[in-house]
C-alpha cells in the first residue's frame, strides 16, 4: 500500500515535517508528499523544505535514517492555487479565493484517491482555518476506508517557531516564547508532537459511477445523494433565499429582486400552445427592453426586501436605476452564488440564462414552472 500525505500549508511549512515525524512515531510510512498552498506558502516550502541538503526536510530524513528516494517529494508536488488566468494566489483573502482553494482540494483529493492500492493521509494542521475546512470537506467527499484525516498538536512553546521543524534525536537548545510572550530557551526534547486522527464520514460509496469520472464541486455531489426525483425550488422573498433539497442559497437584495422578477415571469407565463411543457421552452424569457419597461416591478420587489429606509434615501444607482451594464453584473454575481450553492443542477436549471436569436438576447430561468414556488 502506497501512503500519500496530502497537506494544506500556509506560511509555516513546519507542519509538514511535524506531521512526518508524528506519523513516523506511529510506524506509518509515507511514500509521497503533496502540498496545497498559496504563492507565499510555496516560497516558504521551497526555501525551507526543498532548499537542498541543509533544508529542514533533508535534516529530518538524515536524523531518522530515512532514504530520500523512498519518498516522492519535489517541486512538482507543490500545488499552488491559481486564478482564472493562471496567476498564483498570494493568500486566501475573500470568497473567490476560497472557491479556487476548494476546487484545488477537490481535484487533488479526487485524483490521489483513484488508485485502490494507495492510502491518502489528509493533513489539516497547516494554513488558514478555511484551508483546513476545504481539505476536510474534500476528504469527506472522496475519502475511502483506508484514507485518514489528521491534525497535529505541538507544544505551545514550539508551535509555529521558526527554528522548530521536528524533535531531533539529539535534543538542542532553542529560543521560544513563554505564556507571557517573553523569550526563553528550551530543549527540543521537551516538545510534544501528537498525531490526532479526526473521524470523518465519507460519502464516496454513495456516489454514482458518473460522479466518479471527474472532480465535481461539493454542492453537486451532496445534491446527488438526495433521493426522490425532482423536487420543488422555493424562491423566498421574505428570507432572501432560494431553497432546494434541504440546501439554501442567500442572495443580496438587488440580486434577489432581479431573480424574483424573472421567476415571476416564469410562473405567469402562458405558452401559445396549451399543451406545451416548460422543457426547452423560452416563452417566458424577456428582452432587455422588457426589463427596462418593467423596471418598476423590480424596484418594488427590492424595496420590500432592502430594509426600512425611505425610498428617497436609497441609492439612485444600481437596481433603483438599472442599466444594461449593472444588469449583467447582477446576473453574473447571482449565477455565481447559485452555482456555488447548488452545483451542476444550478447550471442547467436555476441560473439566469441567456437565449440568443440573431441580434436579440432574451433572459430567463429554464426550471419547469411546476417545480417553482414563490414565497412573498
Buried (B, 14 or more C-beta within 10 A) or exposed (E): EEBBBBBBBBBBBBBBBBBBBBBBEEEBEBBBBBBBBBBBBBBBBBEBBBEEEEBBBBBBBEBBEBEEEEBBBEEEBBBBBBEEEEEBBBBBEEEEBBBBBBBBBBBBBBEBBEEEEBBBBBBBBBBBEBBBBBBBBBBBBBBBEEBBBBBBBBBEBBBEBEEBBBBBEEEEEBEBBEEEEEEEEBEBEEBEBEBEEEEBEBBBEEBEEEBBEEBBBBBBBBBBEEEEEEBEBBBBBEBBBBBBBEBEBEBBBBBBBBBBBBBBBBBEBEEEEEEEEBEEBBBBBBBBEEBBEBBEBBBEBBBBBBEEEEEEEBEEEBBBEBEEEBBBBBBEBBBBBBBBBBBBBBBEBBBBBEEEEEEEEBBBBBBBBEBBBBEE
